[in-house]
Amino acid sequence: MNFTTKERNLLEDQKNQEKMCVQKYSNYADLATDPQLKNIFTQLGQVEQEHYNTIEQLLNGQMPQMKQSGGGSQQSGNQQGMSMSSSQSGQNQMKSAQSQTSFIPQSQSSGYNTSDKDLCSDLLMTEKYVSSSYNTAIFEFRDPQIRDILNHIQKEEQQHGETLYQYMASKGMYQAQ
């Protein structure tokens, strides 16, 4: 792949952000007191690792193949293809993490650990920032396949934010006003 200097710099930035997400989710899973939250952090951290791997593949000149949510796949032409496993497994992990928050009574408003709330708040802000930076990168790439890959990752980042929000709202940590 022949990236412009700007495109390569954007990918390097995204790679560094994904590395930070992986580290935060891993560290925060160790710090969380709620076993459900530990599981959510672990699952989302695994998807972040897949994002990191995908960006690394791009930087190494490999075009990951994207599986569509409907089961089809986008072909990468004659370029060397690597499976983007975050597409399918990431969606399954996020659905699992989201479904775990759906059975918690909505009326539970003060039964949370303040430290868990701080961890969630930090990760939610991080996801907002990372999603925003993908938005900028998407507009800067010439190759529509690369834009599609970045868009896919951005959508997963947004789903991470939704998972965190749902957990926080279910525990009374986040009051939508």
Kinemage of the C-alpha trace (Angstrom):
@kinemage 1
@onewidth
@group {chain A} dominant
@subgroup {mainchain}
@vectorlist {calphas} color= white
{ca met a 1} P 0.000 0.000 0.000
{ca asn a 2} L 1.162 3.431 -0.844
{ca phe a 3} L 0.035 5.793 1.915
{ca thr a 4} L 0.614 9.500 1.875
{ca thr a 5} L 2.621 10.867 4.784
{ca lys a 6} L -0.596 12.186 6.301
{ca glu a 7} L -2.376 8.816 5.949
{ca arg a 8} L 0.553 6.957 7.520
{ca asn a 9} L 0.671 9.454 10.398
{ca leu a 10} L -3.071 9.077 10.968
{ca leu a 11} L -2.715 5.277 11.075
{ca glu a 12} L 0.187 5.575 13.519
{ca asp a 13} L -1.954 7.847 15.699
{ca gln a 14} L -4.851 5.371 15.612
{ca lys a 15} L -2.490 2.522 16.425
{ca asn a 16} L -1.194 4.404 19.469
{ca gln a 17} L -4.743 5.165 20.588
{ca glu a 18} L -5.730 1.519 20.213
{ca lys a 19} L -2.671 0.498 22.232
{ca met a 20} L -3.771 2.865 24.996
{ca cys a 21} L -7.310 1.428 24.875
{ca val a 22} L -5.969 -2.116 25.199
{ca gln a 23} L -3.857 -1.081 28.184
{ca lys a 24} L -6.702 0.797 29.874
{ca tyr a 25} L -9.220 -2.009 29.453
{ca ser a 26} L -6.717 -4.542 30.752
{ca asn a 27} L -5.692 -2.434 33.745
{ca tyr a 28} L -9.262 -1.419 34.533
{ca ala a 29} L -10.472 -5.026 34.372
{ca asp a 30} L -7.978 -5.744 37.156
{ca leu a 31} L -9.158 -2.715 39.170
{ca ala a 32} L -12.930 -3.123 38.763
{ca thr a 33} L -14.798 -4.503 41.760
{ca asp a 34} L -17.951 -5.667 39.941
{ca pro a 35} L -17.389 -9.051 38.221
{ca gln a 36} L -19.797 -8.033 35.451
{ca leu a 37} L -17.757 -4.894 34.790
{ca lys a 38} L -14.514 -6.905 34.812
{ca asn a 39} L -16.025 -9.096 32.097
{ca ile a 40} L -17.189 -6.122 30.022
{ca phe a 41} L -13.737 -4.519 30.241
{ca thr a 42} L -12.049 -7.793 29.281
{ca gln a 43} L -14.319 -8.330 26.270
{ca leu a 44} L -14.024 -4.765 25.010
{ca gly a 45} L -10.259 -4.902 25.505
{ca gln a 46} L -10.105 -7.949 23.250
{ca val a 47} L -11.917 -6.040 20.503
{ca glu a 48} L -9.515 -3.118 20.981
{ca gln a 49} L -6.622 -5.555 20.510
{ca glu a 50} L -8.215 -6.650 17.231
{ca his a 51} L -8.439 -2.995 16.171
{ca tyr a 52} L -4.757 -2.569 17.001
{ca asn a 53} L -3.901 -5.675 14.959
{ca thr a 54} L -5.940 -4.398 12.007
{ca ile a 55} L -4.158 -1.032 11.990
{ca glu a 56} L -0.836 -2.853 12.292
{ca gln a 57} L -1.758 -4.979 9.254
{ca leu a 58} L -2.532 -1.850 7.266
{ca leu a 59} L 0.766 -0.257 8.236
{ca asn a 60} L 2.538 -3.471 7.164
{ca gly a 61} L 0.920 -3.291 3.729
{ca gln a 62} L -1.693 -5.988 4.299
{ca met a 63} L -5.347 -5.391 3.463
{ca pro a 64} L -7.633 -7.013 6.068
{ca gln a 65} L -10.794 -8.566 4.680
{ca met a 66} L -13.938 -7.182 6.199
{ca lys a 67} L -16.886 -9.408 6.945
{ca gln a 68} L -20.189 -7.634 6.626
{ca ser a 69} L -22.749 -8.035 9.387
{ca gly a 70} L -24.953 -9.890 6.906
{ca gly a 71} L -22.330 -12.602 6.475
{ca gly a 72} L -20.799 -11.413 3.194
{ca ser a 73} L -17.285 -10.114 2.853
{ca gln a 74} L -15.574 -7.311 1.072
{ca gln a 75} L -12.828 -8.545 -1.172
{ca ser a 76} L -9.457 -6.857 -1.106
{ca gly a 77} L -8.621 -7.462 -4.758
{ca asn a 78} L -5.362 -9.235 -5.450
{ca gln a 79} L -3.642 -7.801 -2.405
{ca gln a 80} L -2.522 -10.038 0.417
{ca gly a 81} L -5.611 -10.493 2.616
{ca met a 82} L -5.797 -11.089 6.328
{ca ser a 83} L -9.038 -11.805 8.110
{ca met a 84} L -10.338 -8.991 10.258
{ca ser a 85} L -11.598 -11.075 13.130
{ca ser a 86} L -12.971 -8.080 15.029
{ca ser a 87} L -15.872 -7.962 12.606
{ca gln a 88} L -17.591 -11.149 13.717
{ca ser a 89} L -16.103 -11.897 17.115
{ca gly a 90} L -16.186 -8.253 18.134
{ca gln a 91} L -19.895 -8.005 17.409
{ca asn a 92} L -20.558 -11.212 19.341
{ca gln a 93} L -18.488 -10.035 22.324
{ca met a 94} L -20.245 -6.668 22.409
{ca lys a 95} L -23.681 -8.268 22.171
{ca ser a 96} L -22.688 -10.520 25.066
{ca ala a 97} L -21.449 -7.569 27.119
{ca gln a 98} L -24.572 -5.547 26.299
{ca ser a 99} L -26.937 -8.395 27.118
{ca gln a 100} L -25.313 -8.706 30.526
{ca thr a 101} L -26.453 -5.187 31.365
{ca ser a 102} L -30.053 -5.731 30.279
{ca phe a 103} L -31.077 -7.910 33.243
{ca ile a 104} L -30.023 -5.401 35.911
{ca pro a 105} L -32.962 -3.548 37.486
{ca gln a 106} L -33.095 0.051 36.271
{ca ser a 107} L -34.127 1.273 39.718
{ca gln a 108} L -30.769 0.361 41.260
{ca ser a 109} L -29.291 3.820 41.858
{ca ser a 110} L -26.749 3.739 44.663
{ca gly a 111} L -25.343 0.207 44.708
{ca tyr a 112} L -22.203 0.936 42.747
{ca asn a 113} L -18.587 1.390 43.695
{ca thr a 114} L -17.308 4.937 43.101
{ca ser a 115} L -14.047 3.561 41.766
{ca asp a 116} L -15.955 1.507 39.160
{ca lys a 117} L -17.834 4.658 38.154
{ca asp a 118} L -14.551 6.534 37.689
{ca leu a 119} L -13.157 3.720 35.535
{ca cys a 120} L -16.295 3.667 33.388
{ca ser a 121} L -16.339 7.455 33.051
{ca asp a 122} L -12.715 7.520 31.921
{ca leu a 123} L -13.274 4.760 29.374
{ca leu a 124} L -16.443 6.407 28.063
{ca met a 125} L -14.523 9.663 27.511
{ca thr a 126} L -11.723 7.678 25.869
{ca glu a 127} L -14.173 5.950 23.506
{ca lys a 128} L -15.687 9.316 22.551
{ca tyr a 129} L -12.252 10.683 21.740
{ca val a 130} L -11.106 7.621 19.801
{ca ser a 131} L -14.334 7.490 17.797
{ca ser a 132} L -13.915 11.169 16.951
{ca ser a 133} L -10.346 10.661 15.769
{ca tyr a 134} L -11.491 7.817 13.487
{ca asn a 135} L -14.062 10.191 12.034
{ca thr a 136} L -11.299 12.610 11.067
{ca ala a 137} L -9.113 9.837 9.641
{ca ile a 138} L -11.953 8.437 7.521
{ca phe a 139} L -12.217 11.742 5.643
{ca glu a 140} L -8.473 11.905 5.000
{ca phe a 141} L -7.975 8.548 3.220
{ca arg a 142} L -8.078 8.251 -0.545
{ca asp a 143} L -8.729 4.497 -0.688
{ca pro a 144} L -12.403 3.597 -0.164
{ca gln a 145} L -11.462 0.173 1.250
{ca ile a 146} L -9.337 1.789 3.937
{ca arg a 147} L -12.157 4.219 4.720
{ca asp a 148} L -14.531 1.249 5.072
{ca ile a 149} L -12.146 -0.493 7.479
{ca leu a 150} L -11.752 2.648 9.576
{ca asn a 151} L -15.519 3.197 9.504
{ca his a 152} L -16.068 -0.356 10.721
{ca ile a 153} L -13.674 0.179 13.614
{ca gln a 154} L -15.316 3.504 14.425
{ca lys a 155} L -18.719 1.827 14.622
{ca glu a 156} L -17.298 -0.711 17.057
{ca glu a 157} L -15.842 2.114 19.145
{ca gln a 158} L -19.304 3.662 19.248
{ca gln a 159} L -20.740 0.310 20.327
{ca his a 160} L -18.158 0.198 23.123
{ca gly a 161} L -19.411 3.574 24.285
{ca glu a 162} L -22.981 2.306 24.173
{ca thr a 163} L -22.043 -0.768 26.215
{ca leu a 164} L -20.344 1.405 28.832
{ca tyr a 165} L -23.276 3.819 28.899
{ca gln a 166} L -25.803 0.997 29.314
{ca tyr a 167} L -23.816 -0.487 32.184
{ca met a 168} L -23.460 2.891 33.874
{ca ala a 169} L -27.130 3.776 33.418
{ca ser a 170} L -28.235 0.394 34.767
{ca lys a 171} L -26.166 0.962 37.909
{ca gly a 172} L -27.268 4.569 38.414
{ca met a 173} L -23.801 5.892 37.518
{ca tyr a 174} L -24.972 7.960 34.553
{ca gln a 175} L -28.091 10.065 34.541
{ca ala a 176} L -29.200 11.135 31.070
{ca gln a 177} L -30.675 14.604 31.436
